[in-house]
Amino acid sequence: MKVNNVTNWIVIDRQASSLFNEIADGTFKNTTAGKDEWKSLINGSSLQENCNKEGYNFHKGHSDVESGFIYMKIRIGIVANNQNDCDTPNTCIGFGISARGCHIYARNTTCGNLAICGWFNNTNTAAFGFILVQ
């Protein structure tokens, strides 16, 4: 990812016939790069302490009387939460992000670091993304 003319890379080691075949069916597939690797893509990026679920096609959502409809979707990346579960993540780093929560309109980011529900001042750091497949 590239932010402010600084480009950082990580390697996701996964065997597949193509990236399309990995993501096209929409089911979640786990990756193992690790939280620190994802955070290294964007200097000063922010993720909550818990959950730390990474992979392809993450999506969670639910209705809450207090907060309205909450969801987070991410095509490739990592999500984090302040609770131990991943039912209501509020922060993420990755590609293809869409999130809504706490009576805030939907926010979409093609690539970058996103926070909702007041976490990290509702960070929305857009990045230029590169995906190289070997």
OpenMM code with the backbone's topology and positions (N, CA, C; nanometers):
from openmm import Vec3, app, unit

residues = "MET LYS VAL ASN ASN VAL THR ASN TRP ILE VAL ILE ASP ARG GLN ALA SER SER LEU PHE ASN GLU ILE ALA ASP GLY THR PHE LYS ASN THR THR ALA GLY LYS ASP GLU TRP LYS SER LEU ILE ASN GLY SER SER LEU GLN GLU ASN CYS ASN LYS GLU GLY TYR ASN PHE HIS LYS GLY HIS SER ASP VAL GLU SER GLY PHE ILE TYR MET LYS ILE ARG ILE GLY ILE VAL ALA ASN ASN GLN ASN ASP CYS ASP THR PRO ASN THR CYS ILE GLY PHE GLY ILE SER ALA ARG GLY CYS HIS ILE TYR ALA ARG ASN THR THR CYS GLY ASN LEU ALA ILE CYS GLY TRP PHE ASN ASN THR ASN THR ALA ALA PHE GLY PHE ILE LEU VAL GLN".split()
positions = [
    Vec3(0.0843, -0.1173, 0.0000),
    Vec3(0.0000, 0.0000, 0.0000),
    Vec3(0.0888, 0.1236, 0.0000),
    Vec3(0.0373, 0.2278, -0.0620),
    Vec3(0.1134, 0.3522, -0.0709),
    Vec3(0.0317, 0.4657, -0.0106),
    Vec3(0.0895, 0.5332, 0.0897),
    Vec3(0.0286, 0.6496, 0.1539),
    Vec3(0.1374, 0.7556, 0.1689),
    Vec3(0.1088, 0.8775, 0.1275),
    Vec3(0.2050, 0.9886, 0.1380),
    Vec3(0.3404, 0.9529, 0.0767),
    Vec3(0.3378, 0.8936, -0.0405),
    Vec3(0.4582, 0.8554, -0.1154),
    Vec3(0.5459, 0.7522, -0.0451),
    Vec3(0.4909, 0.6812, 0.0532),
    Vec3(0.5620, 0.5719, 0.1199),
    Vec3(0.4907, 0.4423, 0.0838),
    Vec3(0.5644, 0.3500, 0.0227),
    Vec3(0.5074, 0.2217, -0.0190),
    Vec3(0.5610, 0.1106, 0.0701),
    Vec3(0.4704, 0.0309, 0.1254),
    Vec3(0.5063, -0.0839, 0.2080),
    Vec3(0.4378, -0.2081, 0.1532),
    Vec3(0.5031, -0.3228, 0.1713),
    Vec3(0.4551, -0.4494, 0.1163),
    Vec3(0.4477, -0.5563, 0.2242),
    Vec3(0.3571, -0.6511, 0.2078),
    Vec3(0.3578, -0.7741, 0.2869),
    Vec3(0.3369, -0.8909, 0.1907),
    Vec3(0.3688, -1.0101, 0.2374),
    Vec3(0.3474, -1.1315, 0.1593),
    Vec3(0.2399, -1.2140, 0.2282),
    Vec3(0.1394, -1.2535, 0.1516),
    Vec3(0.0376, -1.3467, 0.2003),
    Vec3(0.0651, -1.4786, 0.1302),
    Vec3(0.1145, -1.5749, 0.2052),
    Vec3(0.1536, -1.7040, 0.1489),
    Vec3(0.0320, -1.7963, 0.1457),
    Vec3(-0.0226, -1.8146, 0.0269),
    Vec3(-0.1422, -1.8978, 0.0122),
    Vec3(-0.1399, -1.9625, -0.1258),
    Vec3(-0.1658, -2.0920, -0.1311),
    Vec3(-0.1686, -2.1658, -0.2569),
    Vec3(-0.3093, -2.1623, -0.3160),
    Vec3(-0.3202, -2.1248, -0.4421),
    Vec3(-0.4491, -2.1223, -0.5117),
    Vec3(-0.4222, -2.1148, -0.6611),
    Vec3(-0.5207, -2.1538, -0.7399),
    Vec3(-0.5027, -2.1466, -0.8849),
    Vec3(-0.5092, -2.0025, -0.9355),
    Vec3(-0.5822, -1.9154, -0.8637),
    Vec3(-0.5879, -1.7735, -0.8989),
    Vec3(-0.6480, -1.6951, -0.7832),
    Vec3(-0.6217, -1.5649, -0.7796),
    Vec3(-0.6837, -1.4796, -0.6785),
    Vec3(-0.8345, -1.4765, -0.6995),
    Vec3(-0.8784, -1.4743, -0.8232),
    Vec3(-1.0219, -1.4760, -0.8526),
    Vec3(-1.0889, -1.5967, -0.7872),
    Vec3(-1.0292, -1.7141, -0.8014),
    Vec3(-1.0875, -1.8344, -0.7418),
    Vec3(-1.0904, -1.8274, -0.5896),
    Vec3(-1.0003, -1.7538, -0.5302),
    Vec3(-0.9986, -1.7384, -0.3849),
    Vec3(-1.1138, -1.6511, -0.3352),
    Vec3(-1.1486, -1.5469, -0.4096),
    Vec3(-1.2454, -1.4500, -0.3578),
    Vec3(-1.3832, -1.4564, -0.4235),
    Vec3(-1.3957, -1.5171, -0.5396),
    Vec3(-1.5197, -1.5089, -0.6181),
    Vec3(-1.6411, -1.5685, -0.5493),
    Vec3(-1.6248, -1.6742, -0.4710),
    Vec3(-1.7420, -1.7380, -0.4100),
    Vec3(-1.7938, -1.6629, -0.2877),
    Vec3(-1.7201, -1.5628, -0.2401),
    Vec3(-1.7664, -1.4801, -0.1297),
    Vec3(-1.7523, -1.5411, 0.0083),
    Vec3(-1.6994, -1.6616, 0.0200),
    Vec3(-1.6836, -1.7233, 0.1520),
    Vec3(-1.5525, -1.6782, 0.2157),
    Vec3(-1.5534, -1.6710, 0.3474),
    Vec3(-1.4338, -1.6281, 0.4198),
    Vec3(-1.3243, -1.7337, 0.4091),
    Vec3(-1.2038, -1.6868, 0.3818),
    Vec3(-1.0855, -1.7732, 0.3796),
    Vec3(-0.9775, -1.7051, 0.4625),
    Vec3(-0.9245, -1.7776, 0.5591),
    Vec3(-0.8264, -1.7254, 0.6531),
    Vec3(-0.6885, -1.7087, 0.5892),
    Vec3(-0.6172, -1.6025, 0.6295),
    Vec3(-0.4761, -1.5867, 0.5958),
    Vec3(-0.3986, -1.5722, 0.7265),
    Vec3(-0.2661, -1.5744, 0.7188),
    Vec3(-0.1864, -1.5789, 0.8419),
    Vec3(-0.0711, -1.4789, 0.8444),
    Vec3(-0.0831, -1.3671, 0.7787),
    Vec3(0.0255, -1.2681, 0.7786),
    Vec3(0.0492, -1.2113, 0.9186),
    Vec3(-0.0576, -1.1861, 0.9937),
    Vec3(-0.0462, -1.1319, 1.1290),
    Vec3(-0.0766, -0.9834, 1.1362),
    Vec3(-0.1246, -0.9426, 1.2523),
    Vec3(-0.1655, -0.8041, 1.2748),
    Vec3(-0.0516, -0.7048, 1.2506),
    Vec3(0.0663, -0.7348, 1.3019),
    Vec3(0.1785, -0.6416, 1.2854),
    Vec3(0.2154, -0.6227, 1.1390),
    Vec3(0.2069, -0.7290, 1.0600),
    Vec3(0.2352, -0.7177, 0.9165),
    Vec3(0.1344, -0.6255, 0.8491),
    Vec3(0.0057, -0.6456, 0.8772),
    Vec3(-0.0968, -0.5595, 0.8176),
    Vec3(-0.0747, -0.4141, 0.8591),
    Vec3(-0.0460, -0.3901, 0.9875),
    Vec3(-0.0235, -0.2533, 1.0341),
    Vec3(0.0992, -0.1908, 0.9690),
    Vec3(0.1966, -0.2726, 0.9305),
    Vec3(0.3184, -0.2193, 0.8685),
    Vec3(0.2926, -0.1609, 0.7297),
    Vec3(0.1780, -0.1902, 0.6717),
    Vec3(0.1464, -0.1378, 0.5387),
    Vec3(0.1238, 0.0129, 0.5381),
    Vec3(0.0731, 0.0673, 0.6509),
    Vec3(0.0422, 0.2101, 0.6596),
    Vec3(0.1045, 0.2643, 0.7872),
    Vec3(0.2008, 0.3540, 0.7743),
    Vec3(0.2640, 0.4134, 0.8922),
    Vec3(0.1588, 0.4825, 0.9780),
    Vec3(0.1583, 0.4526, 1.1078),
    Vec3(0.0631, 0.5136, 1.1998),
    Vec3(-0.0760, 0.4551, 1.1931),
    Vec3(-0.0922, 0.3389, 1.1314),
    Vec3(-0.2257, 0.2784, 1.1206),
    Vec3(-0.2766, 0.2345, 1.2575),
    Vec3(-0.4093, 0.2172, 1.2674),
    Vec3(-0.4732, 0.1854, 1.3945),
    Vec3(-0.5650, 0.0650, 1.3811),
    Vec3(-0.5492, -0.0292, 1.4742),
    Vec3(-0.6406, -0.1428, 1.4866),
    Vec3(-0.6682, -0.1641, 1.6347),
    Vec3(-0.7906, -0.2029, 1.6679),
    Vec3(-0.8219, -0.2354, 1.8060),
    Vec3(-0.7436, -0.3601, 1.8480),
    Vec3(-0.7458, -0.3905, 1.9777),
    Vec3(-0.6611, -0.4958, 2.0333),
    Vec3(-0.7073, -0.6380, 2.0032),
    Vec3(-0.8365, -0.6610, 1.9905),
    Vec3(-0.8872, -0.7988, 1.9870),
    Vec3(-0.9425, -0.8389, 1.8511),
    Vec3(-0.9871, -0.9615, 1.8424),
    Vec3(-1.0440, -1.0244, 1.7236),
    Vec3(-0.9347, -1.0562, 1.6223),
    Vec3(-0.8820, -0.9559, 1.5532),
    Vec3(-0.7694, -0.9725, 1.4602),
    Vec3(-0.7914, -1.0862, 1.3613),
    Vec3(-0.9049, -1.0826, 1.2941),
    Vec3(-0.9377, -1.1845, 1.1944),
    Vec3(-0.8943, -1.1340, 1.0576),
    Vec3(-0.8136, -1.2136, 0.9891),
    Vec3(-0.7619, -1.1714, 0.8596),
    Vec3(-0.7920, -1.2754, 0.7535),
    Vec3(-0.8053, -1.2272, 0.6310),
    Vec3(-0.8294, -1.3182, 0.5201),
    Vec3(-0.9036, -1.2502, 0.4070),
    Vec3(-0.9778, -1.3325, 0.3328),
    Vec3(-1.0571, -1.2868, 0.2187),
    Vec3(-1.2050, -1.2951, 0.2545),
    Vec3(-1.2838, -1.1966, 0.2118),
    Vec3(-1.4303, -1.1991, 0.2211),
    Vec3(-1.4841, -1.2021, 0.3635),
    Vec3(-1.4344, -1.1139, 0.4496),
    Vec3(-1.4913, -1.1032, 0.5836),
    Vec3(-1.6167, -1.0175, 0.5754),
    Vec3(-1.7250, -1.0617, 0.6385),
    Vec3(-1.8449, -0.9786, 0.6498),
    Vec3(-1.9240, -1.0189, 0.7730),
    Vec3(-1.9590, -0.9181, 0.8528),
    Vec3(-2.0417, -0.9351, 0.9720),
    Vec3(-2.1356, -0.8164, 0.9789),
    Vec3(-2.2570, -0.8404, 1.0278),
    Vec3(-2.3512, -0.7319, 1.0441),
    Vec3(-2.4656, -0.7710, 1.1345),
    Vec3(-2.5254, -0.6718, 1.2004),
    Vec3(-2.6428, -0.6947, 1.2845),
    Vec3(-2.7114, -0.5609, 1.3129),
    Vec3(-2.8350, -0.5704, 1.3589),
    Vec3(-2.9091, -0.4512, 1.3996),
    Vec3(-2.8988, -0.4357, 1.5500),
    Vec3(-2.8875, -0.3122, 1.5933),
    Vec3(-2.8743, -0.2814, 1.7349),
    Vec3(-2.9590, -0.1575, 1.7619),
    Vec3(-3.0478, -0.1633, 1.8614),
    Vec3(-3.1365, -0.0510, 1.8921),
    Vec3(-3.0551, 0.0741, 1.9241),
    Vec3(-2.9480, 0.0580, 1.9985),
    Vec3(-2.8664, 0.1717, 2.0403),
    Vec3(-2.7832, 0.2295, 1.9260),
    Vec3(-2.7286, 0.1420, 1.8424),
    Vec3(-2.6338, 0.1872, 1.7406),
    Vec3(-2.6854, 0.1802, 1.5980),
    Vec3(-2.8060, 0.1276, 1.5770),
    Vec3(-2.8576, 0.1124, 1.4419),
    Vec3(-2.7999, -0.0103, 1.3748),
    Vec3(-2.8027, -0.0125, 1.2417),
    Vec3(-2.7482, -0.1263, 1.1681),
    Vec3(-2.5971, -0.1110, 1.1591),
    Vec3(-2.5265, -0.2141, 1.2011),
    Vec3(-2.3807, -0.2129, 1.2034),
    Vec3(-2.3300, -0.3242, 1.1136),
    Vec3(-2.2336, -0.2934, 1.0280),
    Vec3(-2.1700, -0.4005, 0.9514),
    Vec3(-2.0287, -0.3604, 0.9128),
    Vec3(-1.9483, -0.4605, 0.8823),
    Vec3(-1.8168, -0.4388, 0.8245),
    Vec3(-1.7920, -0.5489, 0.7236),
    Vec3(-1.7518, -0.5081, 0.6043),
    Vec3(-1.7165, -0.6015, 0.4973),
    Vec3(-1.5779, -0.5628, 0.4474),
    Vec3(-1.4979, -0.6641, 0.4182),
    Vec3(-1.3651, -0.6376, 0.3642),
    Vec3(-1.3280, -0.7520, 0.2711),
    Vec3(-1.2846, -0.7184, 0.1525),
    Vec3(-1.2524, -0.8217, 0.0532),
    Vec3(-1.1213, -0.8926, 0.0881),
    Vec3(-1.0165, -0.8172, 0.1153),
    Vec3(-0.8875, -0.8746, 0.1542),
    Vec3(-0.8322, -0.7876, 0.2664),
    Vec3(-0.8040, -0.8462, 0.3831),
    Vec3(-0.7475, -0.7655, 0.4903),
    Vec3(-0.7665, -0.8238, 0.6280),
    Vec3(-0.7622, -0.7348, 0.7281),
    Vec3(-0.7749, -0.7726, 0.8679),
    Vec3(-0.8759, -0.6806, 0.9356),
    Vec3(-0.9579, -0.7375, 1.0248),
    Vec3(-1.0514, -0.6599, 1.1060),
    Vec3(-1.0145, -0.6790, 1.2527),
    Vec3(-1.0475, -0.5784, 1.3352),
    Vec3(-1.0183, -0.5866, 1.4779),
    Vec3(-1.1354, -0.5289, 1.5567),
    Vec3(-1.1393, -0.5629, 1.6852),
    Vec3(-1.2515, -0.5278, 1.7707),
    Vec3(-1.1994, -0.5008, 1.9113),
    Vec3(-1.2780, -0.4289, 1.9928),
    Vec3(-1.2403, -0.4127, 2.1324),
    Vec3(-1.2898, -0.5300, 2.2169),
    Vec3(-1.3891, -0.6053, 2.1681),
    Vec3(-1.4299, -0.7288, 2.2343),
    Vec3(-1.3464, -0.8440, 2.1786),
    Vec3(-1.3494, -0.9589, 2.2473),
    Vec3(-1.2734, -1.0747, 2.2006),
    Vec3(-1.3331, -1.1368, 2.0751),
    Vec3(-1.4645, -1.1201, 2.0545),
    Vec3(-1.5279, -1.1792, 1.9367),
    Vec3(-1.5115, -1.0860, 1.8164),
    Vec3(-1.5499, -1.1367, 1.7014),
    Vec3(-1.5416, -1.0578, 1.5776),
    Vec3(-1.6805, -1.0209, 1.5264),
    Vec3(-1.7792, -1.0169, 1.6160),
    Vec3(-1.9165, -0.9889, 1.5739),
    Vec3(-1.9398, -0.8422, 1.5405),
    Vec3(-1.8651, -0.7522, 1.6031),
    Vec3(-1.8862, -0.6088, 1.5816),
    Vec3(-1.7533, -0.5350, 1.5645),
    Vec3(-1.6727, -0.5716, 1.4657),
    Vec3(-1.5437, -0.5037, 1.4498),
    Vec3(-1.5624, -0.3576, 1.4107),
    Vec3(-1.4729, -0.2732, 1.4604),
    Vec3(-1.4801, -0.1299, 1.4336),
    Vec3(-1.3592, -0.0759, 1.3586),
    Vec3(-1.2578, -0.1588, 1.3369),
    Vec3(-1.1375, -0.1130, 1.2677),
    Vec3(-1.0894, -0.2192, 1.1695),
    Vec3(-1.0241, -0.1740, 1.0628),
    Vec3(-0.9712, -0.2695, 0.9650),
    Vec3(-0.8637, -0.2038, 0.8795),
    Vec3(-0.7853, -0.2893, 0.8153),
    Vec3(-0.6879, -0.2491, 0.7142),
    Vec3(-0.7044, -0.3467, 0.5994),
    Vec3(-0.7146, -0.2956, 0.4775),
    Vec3(-0.7248, -0.3877, 0.3661),
    Vec3(-0.7770, -0.3253, 0.2386),
    Vec3(-0.8326, -0.4130, 0.1557),
    Vec3(-0.8832, -0.3787, 0.0228),
    Vec3(-1.0330, -0.4069, 0.0162),
    Vec3(-1.1084, -0.3184, -0.0482),
    Vec3(-1.2514, -0.3407, -0.0665),
    Vec3(-1.3288, -0.3323, 0.0629),
    Vec3(-1.3223, -0.2182, 0.1317),
    Vec3(-1.3817, -0.2015, 0.2643),
    Vec3(-1.5146, -0.1275, 0.2546),
    Vec3(-1.6140, -0.1778, 0.3270),
    Vec3(-1.7405, -0.1080, 0.3455),
    Vec3(-1.7814, -0.1276, 0.4908),
    Vec3(-1.8170, -0.0183, 0.5589),
    Vec3(-1.8510, -0.0279, 0.7006),
    Vec3(-1.9583, 0.0736, 0.7365),
    Vec3(-2.0374, 0.0367, 0.8368),
    Vec3(-2.1397, 0.1267, 0.8892),
    Vec3(-2.1586, 0.0940, 1.0358),
    Vec3(-2.1768, 0.1975, 1.1178),
    Vec3(-2.2011, 0.1727, 1.2587),
    Vec3(-2.2289, 0.2989, 1.3359),
    Vec3(-2.2953, 0.2828, 1.4506),
    Vec3(-2.3211, 0.3922, 1.5435),
    Vec3(-2.3935, 0.5083, 1.4762),
    Vec3(-2.4949, 0.4774, 1.3994),
    Vec3(-2.5784, 0.5761, 1.3301),
    Vec3(-2.4995, 0.6613, 1.2313),
    Vec3(-2.3879, 0.6093, 1.1840),
    Vec3(-2.3071, 0.6782, 1.0835),
    Vec3(-2.3372, 0.6149, 0.9485),
    Vec3(-2.3460, 0.6961, 0.8459),
    Vec3(-2.3696, 0.6474, 0.7103),
    Vec3(-2.2613, 0.5468, 0.6712),
    Vec3(-2.2886, 0.4707, 0.5680),
    Vec3(-2.1910, 0.3731, 0.5190),
    Vec3(-2.0659, 0.4451, 0.4699),
    Vec3(-1.9508, 0.3888, 0.5023),
    Vec3(-1.8226, 0.4424, 0.4567),
    Vec3(-1.7536, 0.3347, 0.3753),
    Vec3(-1.7027, 0.3729, 0.2612),
    Vec3(-1.6365, 0.2786, 0.1717),
    Vec3(-1.4966, 0.3288, 0.1408),
    Vec3(-1.4030, 0.2376, 0.1419),
    Vec3(-1.2653, 0.2692, 0.1076),
    Vec3(-1.2125, 0.1575, 0.0195),
    Vec3(-1.1613, 0.1927, -0.0956),
    Vec3(-1.1068, 0.0916, -0.1857),
    Vec3(-0.9875, 0.0225, -0.1224),
    Vec3(-0.9048, 0.0994, -0.0544),
    Vec3(-0.7843, 0.0439, 0.0064),
    Vec3(-0.7407, 0.1375, 0.1184),
    Vec3(-0.7073, 0.0817, 0.2368),
    Vec3(-0.6576, 0.1664, 0.3439),
    Vec3(-0.6896, 0.1156, 0.4820),
    Vec3(-0.6972, 0.2109, 0.5776),
    Vec3(-0.7229, 0.1858, 0.7197),
    Vec3(-0.8494, 0.2623, 0.7568),
    Vec3(-0.9474, 0.1920, 0.8136),
    Vec3(-1.0770, 0.2519, 0.8436),
    Vec3(-1.1174, 0.2196, 0.9864),
    Vec3(-1.1758, 0.3183, 1.0559),
    Vec3(-1.2312, 0.2984, 1.1898),
    Vec3(-1.3682, 0.3643, 1.1960),
    Vec3(-1.4608, 0.3014, 1.2700),
    Vec3(-1.5955, 0.3558, 1.2875),
    Vec3(-1.6306, 0.3591, 1.4356),
    Vec3(-1.7456, 0.4165, 1.4661),
    Vec3(-1.7998, 0.4233, 1.6029),
    Vec3(-1.7071, 0.4974, 1.6989),
    Vec3(-1.6378, 0.5987, 1.6481),
    Vec3(-1.5545, 0.6823, 1.7332),
    Vec3(-1.4149, 0.6302, 1.7602),
    Vec3(-1.3848, 0.5096, 1.7192),
    Vec3(-1.2513, 0.4549, 1.7426),
    Vec3(-1.1492, 0.5308, 1.6587),
    Vec3(-1.0394, 0.5682, 1.7226),
    Vec3(-0.9281, 0.6363, 1.6553),
    Vec3(-0.9790, 0.7537, 1.5707),
    Vec3(-1.0735, 0.8307, 1.6293),
    Vec3(-1.1310, 0.9485, 1.5631),
    Vec3(-1.1889, 0.9162, 1.4258),
    Vec3(-1.2483, 0.7979, 1.4130),
    Vec3(-1.3088, 0.7536, 1.2864),
    Vec3(-1.2094, 0.7636, 1.1704),
    Vec3(-1.0916, 0.7117, 1.1934),
    Vec3(-0.9851, 0.7097, 1.0926),
    Vec3(-1.0372, 0.6634, 0.9577),
    Vec3(-0.9954, 0.7319, 0.8524),
    Vec3(-1.0217, 0.6862, 0.7164),
    Vec3(-0.9000, 0.7243, 0.6325),
    Vec3(-0.7981, 0.6402, 0.6397),
    Vec3(-0.6746, 0.6648, 0.5663),
    Vec3(-0.6798, 0.5885, 0.4351),
    Vec3(-0.6981, 0.6610, 0.3272),
    Vec3(-0.7010, 0.5973, 0.1956),
    Vec3(-0.5583, 0.5681, 0.1506),
    Vec3(-0.5428, 0.4562, 0.0819),
    Vec3(-0.4114, 0.4167, 0.0304),
    Vec3(-0.4252, 0.3772, -0.1157),
    Vec3(-0.3152, 0.3834, -0.1870),
    Vec3(-0.3091, 0.3274, -0.3214),
    Vec3(-0.2665, 0.1831, -0.3029),
    Vec3(-0.3455, 0.0900, -0.3558),
    Vec3(-0.3188, -0.0510, -0.3302),
    Vec3(-0.2575, -0.1241, -0.4474),
    Vec3(-0.1677, -0.2134, -0.4146),
    Vec3(-0.1050, -0.3018, -0.5129),
    Vec3(-0.1334, -0.4452, -0.4707),
    Vec3(-0.1741, -0.5294, -0.5633),
    Vec3(-0.1864, -0.6728, -0.5373),
    Vec3(-0.1111, -0.7436, -0.6488),
    Vec3(-0.0046, -0.8091, -0.6121),
    Vec3(0.0759, -0.8845, -0.7075),
    Vec3(0.0568, -1.0325, -0.6779),
    Vec3(0.0283, -1.1110, -0.7800),
    Vec3(0.0029, -1.2539, -0.7626),
    Vec3(0.1084, -1.3314, -0.8397),
    Vec3(0.1643, -1.4318, -0.7736),
    Vec3(0.2659, -1.5144, -0.8391),
    Vec3(0.2157, -1.6565, -0.8523),
] * unit.nanometer
topology = app.Topology()
chain = topology.addChain("A")
for resn in residues:
    res = topology.addResidue(resn, chain)
    for name in ("N", "CA", "C"):
        topology.addAtom(name, app.Element.getBySymbol(name[0]), res)
